[in-house]
């Protein structure tokens, strides 16, 4: 959180926050536990925001499996996907 600069999209916010997502090739062994797609609350807000809550149950969306892993170690060879 950078409180020394205002957020250009939310002028009333108490500072500016930068959210970053990092993708990297992960080691195949000891790759950590499966990551959740979303919490039920996140899924509920998403389907409501998209106007599809009557056809997509938030609980079902939140329980989707992903190929992401929590705590995955980077691949040792350091190569990145093309």
N, C-alpha and C positions, 0 to 999 in steps of 0.2 A: 504494500500500500504506500503510495507516494502522496503524502498530505501537502506537499509544497506546490503541487500543480492541480488545477481544477480538471475534472473529467469533462471533455468536450461534448459528450453525449448526455451526461447527467450533471448539469451545472450545480444542482443542489446537493450532490454527494460530498461526503467528507474526505475528499482526496481522489486519487486516480489509482485504479487497480488493474494490473496486467495479469491475465490468465494465459498460461502457456501449456500446450500439449506437446509431448515429445514422443516420437516414434523411432524405434531403433531395432536392428536385428537382434533377436534374443537367442541365448544358448538353448539348445534342445533339452539338455538334462538339468534337472533341478530348477525348472523354470517358474516355480512359485504356484500359487493357487489360481484357479480361474477367476477372472475379473467379472463383476456384475455388469450388465448392460446399463442399468440405472436402478435407483431406489424406487420403491412404489410411488413415493411422493413426486419424484422427478418425472416418472412416467405419467402420472396423473396430470401434472401441469403441462407436459408435452402434448398429450392427446387432447386435452382441453384447449390448449392454444392453437392446435391444428383443426379443431372443430370435429374430431373423429371419435370422441369419447363414447358415442353410442355403438360404434362398430369395433373398437379396439379396447379391450379391457386393460386398464393400467397394470394390474397384477400380472397379466399374461406378458405384456411388453417388458415389464421389469424382470421377469424370470427368464428371458431369452438368454441363450448361451452365446458366448463370444469366443474368439480365438485369443483374446488378450489375457495376459497373466499379471497378477499383482506380485511385485517383487522379482520380476524376471531379471536375470543377469544378462548383460550385453554379451553378444557372441564374441569369442576370443579372437577371431581373425580380423575383426574390424571392418569387414566389407559391408557395403550398404546396398540395398536393392537398386536396380537400374531405374 
